[in-house]
Amino acid sequence: MSNGNFDLNAAVSTVTDSFGKLFQLQFDLANNALKTLVSVAEPLAKTATDLIGNVANAANQMLQSVSAAIAPKK
């Protein structure tokens, strides 16, 4: 049982430690979310740039084929 004494320093220290741990957990969660987002976005961006390059090459080949078909034969 309690002897009736209230240790204010211990209470403040406990509350401060709790807020510190909560802040650290939120920071770690945000950091992990950012790392996950980057790890997902990186291959997605590479795939998108590869796709854009392939579409540009296909369009260029198509234009060359159309130009060759329209150009007068000598």
C-alpha positions in Angstrom: 0.0 0.0 0.0 1.0 3.6 -0.4 2.3 5.5 2.5 0.6 8.7 1.3 3.6 10.3 -0.3 3.4 11.3 -4.0 6.7 11.5 -5.9 6.2 14.3 -8.3 9.6 13.9 -9.9 9.0 10.3 -10.7 5.6 11.1 -12.1 7.0 13.9 -14.4 9.8 11.6 -15.4 7.4 8.9 -16.3 5.2 11.2 -18.4 8.2 12.7 -20.1 9.6 9.3 -21.0 6.2 8.2 -22.3 5.9 11.3 -24.6 9.4 10.7 -25.8 8.7 7.1 -26.6 5.5 8.1 -28.4 7.3 10.7 -30.5 10.1 8.3 -31.3 7.6 5.7 -32.4 5.8 8.2 -34.7 9.2 9.3 -36.1 10.2 5.6 -36.8 6.8 4.9 -38.4 7.1 7.9 -40.7 10.7 7.0 -41.5 9.7 3.4 -42.4 6.8 4.5 -44.4 9.0 6.8 -46.4 11.6 4.1 -47.0 8.8 1.7 -48.2 7.4 4.4 -50.5 10.8 5.0 -52.0 11.5 1.2 -52.5 8.1 0.9 -54.3 8.4 4.1 -56.3 12.0 3.4 -57.6 11.2 0.3 -59.7 7.9 1.8 -60.7 9.7 4.9 -62.0 12.2 2.8 -63.9 9.5 0.8 -65.5 7.6 3.9 -66.5 10.7 5.5 -68.1 11.5 2.2 -70.0 7.9 2.1 -71.2 8.1 5.7 -72.4 11.3 4.9 -74.2 9.8 1.9 -75.9 6.7 3.8 -77.0 9.0 6.6 -78.4 11.0 4.0 -80.3 7.9 2.3 -81.7 6.5 5.6 -82.8 9.8 6.5 -84.5 9.9 3.2 -86.3 6.3 3.6 -87.4 7.1 7.1 -88.8 10.1 5.8 -90.6 8.0 3.0 -92.1 5.3 5.5 -93.2 7.9 7.8 -94.7 9.5 5.0 -96.6 6.2 3.8 -98.0 5.2 7.3 -99.1 8.6 8.4 -100.5 8.9 8.0 -104.2 11.0 5.0 -105.4 13.9 5.8 -107.7 
